[in-house]
Amino acid sequence: MNGTVRLETERLVLRQHVIEDADTLYANFGTDEKMFEYSGWNPYATPEMARATVQRFIDSYADAHFFGWAIEADNQLVGTVGAYDYDAEQSCIEIGLSIDRAHWGKGYATEAVQAVLAYLTGSQQIGTVTAWCASDNIGSKKAMEKCGMRCTGIERGALTIGGKTFDKLNYAYEVEQ
């Protein structure tokens, strides 16, 4: 495993985080309720939390099983994507993604996920990449499906976020054997 390496697409650069990212993540992610409406967690809620989260990412880059990228478009931080909970026995890992609301609808989520899927299943030889989203999160659902992920199941009423209950849609991308 190589861990987090720089990935480039037509419009994006996926790179390791730097501590300066914390300010942008707090301002554009942590203070916007829409950014965590469907996840229920906000690791950027305060400047201190944002800094601690980014520092944890930076400290983890020495681990070959850690995958956490800052997503840049036009030299501007527009999102984050990470892969978590690697299971070597099952050759499986889960991904999560967040794109700044000002950049929704531009195809950045799809482009970033495609790059990460290619990296994880190609050079890292991970057989299955999973993800999930709340049923009302149409943008995430569309991005995963455009990347070739397929819905593997629906957990009815599995997510309660901010007093609202959602179905949890589970997705998987599997390498053809």
Secondary structure as UniProt FT lines:
FT   STRAND          7..8
FT   STRAND          12..15
FT   TURN            19..20
FT   HELIX           21..25
FT   HELIX           26..30
FT   HELIX           33..36
FT   TURN            37..39
FT   TURN            43..44
FT   HELIX           47..60
FT   TURN            61..62
FT   TURN            64..65
FT   STRAND          67..73
FT   TURN            74..75
FT   STRAND          76..87
FT   TURN            88..91
FT   STRAND          92..99
FT   HELIX           101..103
FT   TURN            104..105
FT   HELIX           108..121
FT   TURN            122..124
FT   STRAND          128..134
FT   TURN            135..136
FT   HELIX           138..146
FT   TURN            147..148
FT   STRAND          150..161
FT   TURN            162..163
FT   STRAND          164..174
//
